[in-house]
């Protein structure tokens, strides 16, 4: 579960400037509901080129709504030139920070603002340049490279957090790594940081490891093992057959079962026997 700041919660629960503007001077639309996030940003400009009214409509998660709401407050009363300097990091900072997995929501706000300003100036948004790398979300190599440079991204997971590329089937991960390496002039792929497992992922990996690696070895000696529960980093198991009555059962649990789970799942696991 992601941790949200009080300001993110406030803007999500009580978003500012929601709605539409009749005959807006600038309109920017980004994302798509098919991809899970979409934003339409509209503003009016007074005679001094200051944004006098701004509204938004967002389809998306709490971070998307909060980022859009915050952006409207940030640009209200600003000149077009000042509004144009706002970055996605500025939006996140205004909210007191966003979970790294949700930074793409602030990027969506920045992109919508950029399109709305182009519309105000009577310019067309440039056509999508480059080759589509992420088919799931329609992200090009140019967009990935730009995001890597602007936000100093170094890993596939970071790219996914900012622009969603790589967040679907995963087939584009190698191509994303190549782009990152090219930006940093590296010939070798930097190691990816280990992603923290969700409870569901952890339990599934524990079950798979027990079934694939541990049970077959124990069954050769007439024993077996069952998963009873997982509570944080503690794995509760029940020994069966000869394993349940073996004098060396504690050694089996610690030196074999626990060791294997730490190696193949996550190194902080502790195995405890449940006796019934």
C-alpha positions as CSV (number, residue, x, y, z in Angstrom):
1,X,0.0,0.0,0.0
2,X,1.4,3.4,-0.9
3,X,1.9,6.2,1.6
4,X,0.3,9.5,0.7
5,X,1.0,12.9,2.2
6,X,-1.8,14.8,3.9
7,X,-1.8,17.2,1.0
8,X,-2.3,14.4,-1.5
9,X,-5.2,13.1,0.5
10,X,-6.7,16.6,0.8
11,X,-6.5,17.2,-3.0
12,X,-7.9,13.8,-3.7
13,X,-10.8,14.0,-1.3
14,X,-11.5,17.7,-2.0
15,X,-10.2,18.4,-5.5
16,X,-10.0,22.1,-6.6
17,X,-11.3,23.5,-9.9
18,X,-13.0,20.4,-11.3
19,X,-15.2,20.9,-14.3
20,X,-15.2,22.5,-17.7
21,X,-14.7,26.0,-19.1
22,X,-16.9,27.3,-21.9
23,X,-14.8,28.5,-24.8
24,X,-11.4,28.0,-23.1
25,X,-8.3,29.8,-24.4
26,X,-6.1,26.7,-23.9
27,X,-7.0,23.0,-23.8
28,X,-4.7,20.0,-23.3
29,X,-5.7,16.4,-23.3
30,X,-3.3,13.5,-22.4
31,X,-3.5,9.8,-21.6
32,X,-6.5,7.5,-22.3
33,X,-9.1,5.7,-20.2
34,X,-7.9,2.5,-21.8
35,X,-4.5,3.0,-20.2
36,X,-6.1,3.8,-16.8
37,X,-5.2,7.6,-16.7
38,X,-6.6,10.5,-18.6
39,X,-6.5,14.3,-18.0
40,X,-8.2,17.2,-19.8
41,X,-6.9,20.7,-18.6
42,X,-8.6,23.9,-19.7
43,X,-7.8,27.6,-18.9
44,X,-8.8,31.1,-19.7
45,X,-6.3,34.0,-20.0
46,X,-6.9,37.7,-19.2
47,X,-5.6,40.7,-21.1
48,X,-2.2,40.5,-19.3
49,X,-1.7,36.9,-20.4
50,X,-2.4,35.7,-16.8
51,X,-4.4,32.5,-16.3
52,X,-7.7,33.8,-14.8
53,X,-9.6,30.5,-14.7
54,X,-8.6,26.9,-14.9
55,X,-10.5,23.6,-14.7
56,X,-9.7,20.0,-15.1
57,X,-11.4,16.6,-15.6
58,X,-9.4,13.5,-14.7
59,X,-10.0,9.8,-14.9
60,X,-7.5,7.9,-12.8
61,X,-6.2,7.1,-9.3
62,X,-5.9,9.3,-6.2
63,X,-2.5,10.5,-7.3
64,X,-3.8,11.5,-10.7
65,X,-6.7,13.5,-9.2
66,X,-4.5,15.1,-6.6
67,X,-1.8,16.0,-9.1
68,X,-4.3,17.6,-11.5
69,X,-6.0,19.5,-8.7
70,X,-2.6,20.8,-7.4
71,X,-1.6,21.9,-10.9
72,X,-4.7,24.1,-11.2
73,X,-3.8,25.9,-8.0
74,X,-0.2,26.3,-9.1
75,X,-1.0,28.0,-12.4
76,X,-3.9,30.1,-11.3
77,X,-3.0,33.8,-11.7
78,X,0.4,33.0,-13.3
79,X,1.5,34.3,-16.7
80,X,1.7,31.8,-19.5
81,X,5.5,32.2,-19.4
82,X,5.7,31.4,-15.7
83,X,3.2,28.5,-16.0
84,X,5.3,27.1,-18.8
85,X,8.3,26.6,-16.4
86,X,6.4,24.2,-14.1
87,X,7.8,20.6,-14.1
88,X,6.4,17.3,-12.9
89,X,8.8,17.5,-10.0
90,X,7.3,20.9,-9.0
91,X,3.8,19.3,-8.9
92,X,5.1,16.4,-6.8
93,X,6.9,18.8,-4.4
94,X,3.8,21.0,-4.1
95,X,2.0,17.9,-2.8
96,X,4.7,17.0,-0.4
97,X,5.9,14.2,-2.5
98,X,4.3,11.3,-4.4
99,X,5.0,7.6,-4.2
100,X,7.7,6.7,-6.8
101,X,5.2,4.3,-8.4
102,X,2.9,7.3,-9.0
103,X,5.2,9.9,-10.5
104,X,3.7,9.3,-13.9
105,X,0.6,11.2,-12.6
106,X,2.6,14.4,-12.2
107,X,4.2,13.8,-15.6
108,X,0.6,13.6,-17.0
109,X,-0.1,17.1,-15.5
110,X,3.0,18.6,-17.0
111,X,2.2,17.1,-20.4
112,X,-1.4,18.4,-20.3
113,X,-0.2,21.9,-19.4
114,X,2.3,21.8,-22.2
115,X,-0.4,20.9,-24.7
116,X,-2.8,23.5,-23.4
117,X,-0.2,26.3,-23.8
118,X,0.5,25.1,-27.4
119,X,-3.2,25.3,-28.1
120,X,-3.4,28.8,-26.6
121,X,-0.6,29.9,-28.9
122,X,-2.4,28.4,-31.9
123,X,0.3,25.7,-32.4
124,X,-0.3,22.1,-33.0
125,X,1.2,19.5,-30.6
126,X,4.1,17.9,-32.4
127,X,3.4,14.5,-34.0
128,X,4.6,11.5,-32.1
129,X,8.2,11.0,-32.9
130,X,10.2,7.9,-32.8
131,X,9.6,4.2,-32.7
132,X,7.0,2.7,-30.4
133,X,8.9,0.7,-27.7
134,X,6.1,0.0,-25.2
135,X,3.2,-1.4,-27.2
136,X,1.0,-1.6,-24.1
137,X,1.0,2.1,-23.5
138,X,2.2,3.5,-26.8
139,X,5.4,5.0,-25.5
140,X,8.2,5.8,-28.0
141,X,11.9,5.6,-27.7
142,X,12.1,9.4,-27.9
143,X,9.6,9.8,-25.0
144,X,11.6,7.3,-22.9
145,X,14.9,9.0,-23.7
146,X,13.5,12.5,-22.9
147,X,12.1,11.2,-19.5
148,X,15.4,9.5,-18.7
149,X,17.4,12.7,-19.3
150,X,14.9,15.1,-17.6
151,X,14.4,13.0,-14.5
152,X,17.8,11.2,-14.3
153,X,16.3,7.8,-14.5
154,X,18.6,4.8,-14.4
155,X,16.4,1.7,-14.2
156,X,13.4,0.2,-16.0
157,X,11.3,0.4,-12.9
158,X,12.0,4.2,-12.6
159,X,11.0,4.7,-16.3
160,X,7.7,2.8,-15.6
161,X,7.0,5.0,-12.6
162,X,7.4,8.1,-14.6
163,X,5.8,7.3,-18.0
164,X,4.3,3.8,-17.6
165,X,6.5,2.3,-20.3
166,X,7.3,-1.3,-19.3
167,X,4.4,-1.5,-16.9
168,X,2.3,-4.0,-19.0
169,X,3.6,-7.2,-20.5
170,X,7.2,-6.5,-19.8
171,X,8.5,-7.4,-23.3
172,X,10.0,-3.9,-23.8
173,X,12.2,-4.0,-20.7
174,X,15.4,-4.9,-22.7
175,X,14.7,-2.1,-25.1
176,X,14.2,0.4,-22.3
177,X,17.5,-0.7,-20.7
178,X,19.3,-0.1,-24.0
179,X,17.9,3.4,-24.1
180,X,19.0,4.1,-20.5
181,X,22.5,2.7,-21.3
182,X,22.7,4.9,-24.4
183,X,21.8,8.0,-22.5
184,X,24.5,7.3,-19.9
185,X,27.0,5.9,-22.5
186,X,27.1,2.6,-20.7
187,X,27.8,-0.7,-22.5
188,X,26.7,-2.8,-19.5
189,X,23.2,-2.9,-18.0
190,X,23.2,-1.5,-14.4
191,X,21.7,-4.0,-11.9
192,X,18.0,-3.4,-11.2
193,X,17.2,-2.7,-7.6
194,X,15.2,-5.5,-6.0
195,X,11.6,-4.7,-6.0
196,X,9.8,-5.0,-2.7
197,X,7.4,-7.9,-2.9
198,X,3.7,-7.5,-2.2
199,X,2.1,-9.9,0.3
200,X,0.4,-11.8,-2.6
201,X,3.6,-12.0,-4.6
202,X,5.6,-13.2,-1.5
203,X,3.0,-15.9,-0.7
204,X,2.9,-17.1,-4.3
205,X,6.7,-17.3,-4.4
206,X,6.8,-19.2,-1.1
207,X,4.2,-21.7,-2.3
208,X,6.1,-22.2,-5.6
209,X,9.4,-22.7,-3.9
210,X,7.9,-25.2,-1.5
211,X,6.3,-27.2,-4.3
212,X,9.2,-27.0,-6.7
213,X,12.3,-27.1,-4.6
214,X,11.5,-28.3,-1.0
215,X,8.7,-30.9,-1.1
216,X,10.3,-33.2,-3.6
217,X,13.5,-33.5,-1.5
218,X,11.5,-34.2,1.7
219,X,9.2,-36.7,0.0
220,X,12.3,-38.8,-0.9
221,X,12.6,-39.5,2.8
222,X,8.9,-40.1,3.4
223,X,8.1,-36.6,4.7
224,X,6.6,-33.4,3.4
225,X,5.7,-29.9,4.4
226,X,2.6,-27.6,4.2
227,X,2.3,-23.8,4.2
228,X,0.1,-22.7,7.1
229,X,0.4,-19.0,7.1
230,X,2.6,-16.0,6.3
231,X,2.7,-13.1,8.7
232,X,5.1,-10.4,7.5
233,X,8.5,-12.1,7.3
234,X,7.5,-15.1,9.3
235,X,6.5,-18.3,7.4
236,X,4.5,-20.8,9.4
237,X,4.7,-24.4,8.2
238,X,3.6,-27.8,9.2
239,X,5.9,-30.8,8.8
240,X,4.3,-34.1,7.7
241,X,5.2,-37.8,7.8
242,X,8.7,-38.7,8.9
243,X,9.7,-35.0,9.0
244,X,7.2,-34.4,11.8
245,X,8.8,-37.0,14.1
246,X,12.4,-36.7,13.0
247,X,14.8,-35.6,15.7
248,X,16.6,-33.4,13.2
249,X,13.4,-31.5,12.2
250,X,14.6,-28.2,13.6
251,X,17.8,-28.5,11.5
252,X,15.7,-29.3,8.4
253,X,13.6,-26.2,9.0
254,X,16.5,-23.8,9.5
255,X,19.3,-25.2,7.5
256,X,17.2,-26.3,4.5
257,X,13.7,-24.9,4.3
258,X,14.5,-21.5,5.7
259,X,17.8,-21.3,3.7
260,X,16.0,-22.1,0.4
261,X,13.2,-19.6,1.0
262,X,15.7,-16.9,1.8
263,X,17.7,-17.7,-1.3
264,X,14.8,-17.9,-3.7
265,X,12.2,-15.5,-2.3
266,X,13.5,-12.8,0.0
267,X,16.5,-12.9,2.6
268,X,14.5,-11.7,5.6
269,X,12.2,-14.7,5.9
270,X,12.0,-16.7,9.1
271,X,10.5,-20.2,9.2
272,X,8.5,-21.4,12.2
273,X,6.9,-24.8,12.7
274,X,3.3,-25.1,13.7
275,X,2.5,-28.3,15.6
276,X,-1.0,-29.6,15.7
